[in-house]
Amino acid sequence: MSPPVERIASDDRLPAAADVVVIGAGIIGVCAAWHLARKGHAVALVEKGHVGAEQSSRNWGWCRQQRRARTEIPLARESLRLWESMQAESGTDVGFRRTGILFLTRDPAELAAWEKWITIAREQQVHSAILSPAEIAERLPANRDTWLGGLHTPSDGRAEPSLAAPAFAQAARRHGISIHQDCAARGLETAAGRVSAVITERGPIRTSAVLLAGGAWSSLFCRRHGIELPIGLVNATACRTTPAPEITPGALGGDTWCIRRRLDGGYTVALRGRGTVELTPDLFRYARAFWPTWRQTRKGLKLSLGRAFVDQLTRGAGWRLDQPSPFEAERVRDPAPDMTLVNTALASLVVSHPELQGIAIAEAWGGTIDSTPDTIPVISAVDALPGFFLATGFSGHGFGIGPAAGRLAADIVTGDSPLVDPANYGHARLIDGRPLEPVGML
Ligand SMILES: Cc1cc2nc3c(=O)[nH]c(=O)nc-3n(C[C@H](O)[C@H](O)[C@H](O)COP(=O)(O)OP(=O)(O)OC[C@H]3O[C@@H](n4cnc5c(N)ncnc54)[C@H](O)[C@@H]3O)c2cc1C
């Protein structure tokens, strides 16, 4: 079942040309389009389904610096600032609040890892604290569980995934972008070895710069052009509840449940680190690169051998650009939720907080995460094809860094001074065989 996402109108006419074409209108593509337009560029944003309908409306809505890999902290810090200013400038309340994030644990090893992480974060001006059981009790008076400690970041935030991408897209339109939904990009045309046009199902758009922000579809798009992009697909589950008493104004994570307070007075609930990996021929091809992440995360992951495997084998990458592409065949990717996970999470949440007795699931949904081997996104030019750029592979934590990732992508496309050092987000690192940095905290 799809979670509700605000629907916005498309522009009537596809432009014949644009300075930049952004493919994919999730939070990343929308924010990139916004920042490109603010820099004065003519931008066309094309989306095969509708704005924000895939991961960007299906996530938990946590905007966190907390527990990020060292390399991602600067982007997360900048993003929190941009959430504030972009919400204000959009003129829409997208639910962004700096209400803090608190994780709880009973595991001494996890607590020790958090203590180490705090030192790294502090070096980058992110101030988090370890909470003792007494401090947890003070902060969460309704809690009846026993915890060894907590990790608290007061400057972290939350936002409403169903509202953010559509509201920011409308704001970007006021800066001049055109938005084209039900408009899949089938592929690229090149001239003299560089990008010259995007071929969409509604016709071509001439351009010298294309930013692909296609989430779970980016790797397939790249394959059509012989560009390697190792990405694994993981189906995750979340749900929203009926309205219930406020036990936290922000986001709170225990070992068997995670919640985020919603504007509608309910919670978004899920289980941390759980999902189903879609086995594909690509995943076997890139097995060596994915091995360290797999070792670290496999406890919470199931494997599924199904349609994705057959699809990848049978469709190959050679579709014609004058015929319907795989992107038109699935307008909105809508994997089934794993109800065992939401039922388990909700039941253990009520044990921790009996005050929530009677809370019910209003709606559950699945979403497909696009994970790179080192769980760090790619925000980068593609060396093999001048004029082609990537902002993808956000590995299950791209919503919170969306505003800054979009800005960084825009800086890279235009060659402006980058918001943060882009070196950690290069495409080459995933395909040139170098050893990848160990995975950060997830
Ligand atoms: C259950 C769940 C919980 C999560 N929780 C959090 C969280 O709390 N905090 C956090 O920071 N992150 C979270 N994430 C991750 C976060 O949602 C994603 O990292 C982020 O939304 C990625 O945004 P995106 O724009 O790259 O991708 P998407 O939102 O998936 O958008 C990609 C868009 O590209 C379009 N597209 C693809 N190919 C084409 C094409 N050829 N032509 C036209 N359009 C195309 C797709 O239709 C899609 O709309 C979660 C994810 C899930 C699934």
The ligand as an SDF file (V2000), in Angstrom:
LIG
                    3D

 53 58  0  0  0  0  0  0  0  0999 V2000
   11.1930    2.4950    5.0630 C   0  0  0  0  0  0  0  0  0  0  0  0
   12.2660    3.5370    4.8590 C   0  0  0  0  0  0  0  0  0  0  0  0
   12.6640    4.3110    5.9450 C   0  0  0  0  0  0  0  0  0  0  0  0
   13.6340    5.3030    5.7780 C   0  0  0  0  0  0  0  0  0  0  0  0
   13.8950    6.1660    6.8110 N   0  0  0  0  0  0  0  0  0  0  0  0
   14.7200    7.2240    6.6270 C   0  0  0  0  0  0  0  0  0  0  0  0
   14.8790    8.2050    7.6350 C   0  0  0  0  0  0  0  0  0  0  0  0
   14.2400    8.1730    8.6840 O   0  0  0  0  0  0  0  0  0  0  0  0
   15.7780    9.2010    7.4230 N   0  0  0  0  0  0  0  0  0  0  0  0
   16.4890    9.2960    6.2630 C   0  0  0  0  0  0  0  0  0  0  0  0
   17.3280   10.1990    6.1460 O   0  0  0  0  0  0  0  0  0  0  0  0
   16.2860    8.4110    5.2510 N   0  0  0  0  0  0  0  0  0  0  0  0
   15.4150    7.3970    5.4010 C   0  0  0  0  0  0  0  0  0  0  0  0
   15.1910    6.5030    4.3770 N   0  0  0  0  0  0  0  0  0  0  0  0
   15.9060    6.6750    3.1150 C   0  0  0  0  0  0  0  0  0  0  0  0
   15.3320    7.8250    2.2920 C   0  0  0  0  0  0  0  0  0  0  0  0
   13.9400    7.6920    2.1330 O   0  0  0  0  0  0  0  0  0  0  0  0
   16.0080    7.8380    0.9240 C   0  0  0  0  0  0  0  0  0  0  0  0
   17.4180    7.7530    1.0620 O   0  0  0  0  0  0  0  0  0  0  0  0
   15.6800    9.0960    0.1330 C   0  0  0  0  0  0  0  0  0  0  0  0
   14.2890    9.3190    0.1060 O   0  0  0  0  0  0  0  0  0  0  0  0
   16.2210    8.9400   -1.2790 C   0  0  0  0  0  0  0  0  0  0  0  0
   15.7110    9.9630   -2.0640 O   0  0  0  0  0  0  0  0  0  0  0  0
   15.9040    9.8850   -3.6330 P   0  0  0  0  0  0  0  0  0  0  0  0
   15.3330   11.1450   -4.1690 O   0  0  0  0  0  0  0  0  0  0  0  0
   17.3130    9.5300   -3.9490 O   0  0  0  0  0  0  0  0  0  0  0  0
   15.0630    8.5970   -4.0920 O   0  0  0  0  0  0  0  0  0  0  0  0
   13.5050    8.3670   -4.3100 P   0  0  0  0  0  0  0  0  0  0  0  0
   12.6690    9.0850   -3.3290 O   0  0  0  0  0  0  0  0  0  0  0  0
   13.3180    6.9020   -4.4040 O   0  0  0  0  0  0  0  0  0  0  0  0
   13.2370    9.0730   -5.7020 O   0  0  0  0  0  0  0  0  0  0  0  0
   13.7550    8.5940   -6.9160 C   0  0  0  0  0  0  0  0  0  0  0  0
   12.7380    8.9970   -7.9770 C   0  0  0  0  0  0  0  0  0  0  0  0
   13.2930    8.7930   -9.2820 O   0  0  0  0  0  0  0  0  0  0  0  0
   12.2530    8.3840  -10.1420 C   0  0  0  0  0  0  0  0  0  0  0  0
   12.8720    7.7760  -11.3230 N   0  0  0  0  0  0  0  0  0  0  0  0
   13.7290    6.7190  -11.3280 C   0  0  0  0  0  0  0  0  0  0  0  0
   14.1230    6.4540  -12.5960 N   0  0  0  0  0  0  0  0  0  0  0  0
   13.5190    7.3600  -13.3920 C   0  0  0  0  0  0  0  0  0  0  0  0
   13.5140    7.5830  -14.8040 C   0  0  0  0  0  0  0  0  0  0  0  0
   14.2360    6.8180  -15.6500 N   0  0  0  0  0  0  0  0  0  0  0  0
   12.7650    8.6030  -15.3040 N   0  0  0  0  0  0  0  0  0  0  0  0
   12.0300    9.4010  -14.4640 C   0  0  0  0  0  0  0  0  0  0  0  0
   11.9830    9.2090  -13.1250 N   0  0  0  0  0  0  0  0  0  0  0  0
   12.7230    8.2020  -12.5910 C   0  0  0  0  0  0  0  0  0  0  0  0
   11.4510    7.4110   -9.2760 C   0  0  0  0  0  0  0  0  0  0  0  0
   10.1520    7.2110   -9.7730 O   0  0  0  0  0  0  0  0  0  0  0  0
   11.4860    8.1210   -7.9120 C   0  0  0  0  0  0  0  0  0  0  0  0
   10.3410    8.9530   -7.7220 O   0  0  0  0  0  0  0  0  0  0  0  0
   14.2520    5.4830    4.5090 C   0  0  0  0  0  0  0  0  0  0  0  0
   13.8750    4.6770    3.4230 C   0  0  0  0  0  0  0  0  0  0  0  0
   12.8650    3.7240    3.5790 C   0  0  0  0  0  0  0  0  0  0  0  0
   12.4440    2.9100    2.4030 C   0  0  0  0  0  0  0  0  0  0  0  0
  1  2  1  0
  2  3  1  0
  2 52  2  0
  3  4  2  0
  4  5  1  0
  4 50  1  0
  5  6  2  0
  6  7  1  0
  6 13  1  0
  7  8  2  0
  7  9  1  0
  9 10  1  0
 10 11  2  0
 10 12  1  0
 12 13  2  0
 13 14  1  0
 14 15  1  0
 14 50  1  0
 15 16  1  0
 16 17  1  0
 16 18  1  0
 18 19  1  0
 18 20  1  0
 20 21  1  0
 20 22  1  0
 22 23  1  0
 23 24  1  0
 24 25  2  0
 24 26  1  0
 24 27  1  0
 27 28  1  0
 28 29  2  0
 28 30  1  0
 28 31  1  0
 31 32  1  0
 32 33  1  0
 33 34  1  0
 33 48  1  0
 34 35  1  0
 35 36  1  0
 35 46  1  0
 36 37  1  0
 36 45  1  0
 37 38  2  0
 38 39  1  0
 39 40  1  0
 39 45  2  0
 40 41  1  0
 40 42  2  0
 42 43  1  0
 43 44  2  0
 44 45  1  0
 46 47  1  0
 46 48  1  0
 48 49  1  0
 50 51  2  0
 51 52  1  0
 52 53  1  0
M  END
$$$$
